[in-house]
Amino acid sequence: LTPSAATVAEIRRAVDIPLRVMLRLTDGFAAGDVDRLVRVAGRLREAGAEEFVLGFLGPDGGVDLAAVERVVDVLEGCPWTFHRAIDRAADRDTLRKQLDGTPGLDTYLTAGSADGVDHGLPVLLAETARRGEPGYEQHLLVGGGLRLGHVPALLNAGVDGCHIGGAARPEGWEAPVSAEAVARWRAALDAT
């Protein structure tokens, strides 16, 4: 969910690593929320945010291009990721082609399926094979039920971005990130 501008400013002061800030309102996204999201994105930019994560679908399951363009406009060319909304799109290929050339879009965060990587792995591998085609130039960041067992096939296909959440918190979301779990993932990525 979208952090406060104060949180972003505090993190920016504490670290100098890339930081992608989520643009997703805590109470959901509905028609008319674009103005509010544009204001929030502007405040986050003022707080030092330089990279973002966002993505909106319309009721028909297609990309809400008007909403994406309004938000991206305030980002002023900052790099951004279209998040897992792609996994619920009516047509992934159409979505990618509609977003092709959108300023700053450099990554898709996806599981290949709304049901997670177990179901979406064939889609991820097929999309990776299309790298370089219009709509497929962006980096693929795989996340959403990603398991260590998926890593070899993804790396062999050329995917080099893995996004883990729960896997880094084996004791639940309220527990801290496990250094041991992160080390297991790092070792798996380095071994392949």
Legacy VTK file of the C-alpha trace (Angstrom):
# vtk DataFile Version 3.0
C-alpha trace
ASCII
DATASET POLYDATA
POINTS 192 float
0.000 0.000 0.000
1.040 3.604 -0.445
3.280 4.794 2.373
3.126 8.309 3.740
5.400 10.979 2.300
7.074 11.173 5.721
7.902 7.454 5.613
9.375 7.782 2.123
11.473 10.785 3.205
12.722 8.865 6.253
13.693 5.836 4.164
15.413 8.069 1.583
17.493 9.628 4.376
18.420 6.197 5.764
19.445 4.362 2.576
20.734 5.137 -0.875
19.527 1.985 -2.645
16.775 2.090 -5.286
13.324 2.267 -3.721
10.105 1.571 -5.632
7.136 3.160 -3.894
3.693 1.570 -4.244
0.865 3.774 -5.487
-2.178 1.907 -4.178
-4.639 3.640 -1.893
-5.349 1.858 1.388
-9.089 1.955 0.786
-8.889 0.580 -2.741
-9.184 2.214 -6.139
-12.446 3.255 -7.731
-13.585 5.682 -10.396
-12.778 9.207 -9.285
-9.774 8.190 -7.157
-7.299 9.219 -9.847
-7.232 12.842 -8.668
-6.399 11.739 -5.143
-3.736 9.312 -6.368
-2.161 12.037 -8.541
-1.922 14.314 -5.474
-0.375 11.507 -3.403
2.149 10.731 -6.163
3.128 14.404 -6.266
3.697 14.473 -2.509
5.785 11.294 -2.725
7.919 12.848 -5.479
8.462 15.890 -3.247
9.512 13.519 -0.436
12.241 12.028 -2.624
10.546 9.080 -4.318
12.088 8.444 -7.728
10.712 4.999 -8.633
7.156 3.684 -8.375
4.849 0.675 -8.627
1.303 1.065 -9.955
-1.286 -0.441 -12.254
-4.995 -0.096 -12.813
-7.589 -2.139 -14.651
-11.043 -1.062 -15.744
-14.235 -3.031 -15.110
-13.753 -4.851 -18.424
-10.390 -6.261 -17.314
-8.460 -4.000 -19.672
-5.823 -1.514 -18.576
-7.316 1.742 -17.293
-5.086 3.706 -19.628
-6.519 7.091 -18.652
-5.742 6.478 -14.965
-2.254 5.139 -15.703
-1.429 8.097 -17.959
-2.644 10.664 -15.407
-0.519 9.161 -12.645
2.518 8.592 -14.867
2.357 12.226 -15.990
3.043 13.459 -12.442
5.963 11.009 -12.137
7.842 13.052 -14.732
9.598 10.116 -16.407
10.535 8.260 -13.223
10.968 4.503 -13.681
7.960 2.454 -12.652
6.618 -1.083 -12.479
3.179 -2.206 -13.643
2.254 -4.537 -10.800
0.263 -7.737 -10.594
-2.888 -6.168 -11.992
-1.581 -7.688 -15.243
-2.363 -11.103 -13.747
-6.066 -10.200 -13.653
-6.170 -8.576 -17.078
-8.630 -9.882 -19.630
-5.836 -9.961 -22.229
-2.199 -9.640 -21.138
-0.887 -9.125 -24.657
-3.314 -6.277 -25.357
-2.434 -4.661 -22.020
1.292 -4.814 -22.809
0.791 -3.343 -26.267
-1.430 -0.544 -24.923
1.237 0.383 -22.354
4.109 0.103 -24.841
5.981 3.406 -24.956
4.490 4.756 -21.731
7.182 6.976 -20.183
9.138 5.305 -17.383
7.572 1.832 -17.633
10.507 -0.532 -17.274
9.177 -3.553 -15.350
6.188 -5.888 -15.037
5.654 -7.563 -11.661
3.738 -10.731 -12.453
3.078 -14.319 -11.486
1.814 -15.122 -14.962
-1.582 -15.925 -13.432
-3.897 -14.547 -10.769
-3.490 -17.965 -9.121
0.271 -17.571 -8.711
3.483 -18.764 -10.307
2.515 -22.454 -10.069
-0.239 -21.776 -12.632
1.485 -18.920 -14.448
4.913 -20.420 -15.127
4.109 -21.341 -18.763
2.916 -17.772 -19.395
6.053 -16.320 -17.822
8.276 -18.521 -19.958
6.336 -17.660 -23.128
6.482 -13.926 -22.400
10.204 -14.128 -21.696
10.690 -15.742 -25.108
9.032 -12.658 -26.667
11.551 -10.235 -25.130
12.323 -7.461 -27.577
8.918 -7.464 -29.296
6.734 -4.345 -28.903
5.244 -4.473 -25.403
7.802 -7.045 -24.244
10.928 -4.931 -23.827
10.373 -4.402 -20.102
12.121 -6.282 -17.323
10.119 -9.182 -15.868
9.978 -9.325 -12.070
8.345 -12.592 -11.019
6.390 -12.649 -7.791
3.201 -14.038 -6.347
3.556 -17.512 -4.914
7.126 -17.742 -6.149
8.951 -20.741 -4.682
12.602 -21.768 -4.765
11.636 -24.659 -7.039
10.599 -22.180 -9.749
13.967 -20.415 -9.807
15.972 -22.766 -12.091
13.372 -22.727 -14.902
12.992 -18.955 -14.678
16.733 -18.294 -14.682
17.280 -20.731 -17.554
14.654 -18.841 -19.567
16.396 -15.524 -18.899
14.267 -14.163 -16.061
16.527 -12.546 -13.501
14.065 -10.712 -11.282
12.466 -12.431 -8.304
10.109 -10.697 -5.876
9.496 -12.487 -2.607
7.294 -11.414 0.266
5.975 -14.235 2.377
8.991 -16.382 1.502
11.160 -13.895 3.386
8.813 -14.043 6.373
8.280 -17.758 7.038
6.793 -16.955 10.449
4.110 -14.677 8.983
3.713 -11.062 7.916
3.854 -9.760 11.472
7.301 -11.316 11.976
10.479 -9.631 10.765
12.201 -10.612 7.531
14.229 -13.774 8.096
17.916 -13.363 7.260
18.142 -17.146 6.860
15.289 -17.223 4.336
16.843 -14.379 2.344
20.207 -16.186 2.395
18.547 -19.361 0.999
17.067 -17.319 -1.860
20.353 -15.541 -2.532
22.193 -18.873 -2.633
19.620 -20.344 -5.037
19.930 -17.354 -7.348
23.721 -17.453 -7.245
23.915 -21.234 -7.811
22.052 -21.278 -11.100
LINES 1 193
192 0 1 2 3 4 5 6 7 8 9 10 11 12 13 14 15 16 17 18 19 20 21 22 23 24 25 26 27 28 29 30 31 32 33 34 35 36 37 38 39 40 41 42 43 44 45 46 47 48 49 50 51 52 53 54 55 56 57 58 59 60 61 62 63 64 65 66 67 68 69 70 71 72 73 74 75 76 77 78 79 80 81 82 83 84 85 86 87 88 89 90 91 92 93 94 95 96 97 98 99 100 101 102 103 104 105 106 107 108 109 110 111 112 113 114 115 116 117 118 119 120 121 122 123 124 125 126 127 128 129 130 131 132 133 134 135 136 137 138 139 140 141 142 143 144 145 146 147 148 149 150 151 152 153 154 155 156 157 158 159 160 161 162 163 164 165 166 167 168 169 170 171 172 173 174 175 176 177 178 179 180 181 182 183 184 185 186 187 188 189 190 191
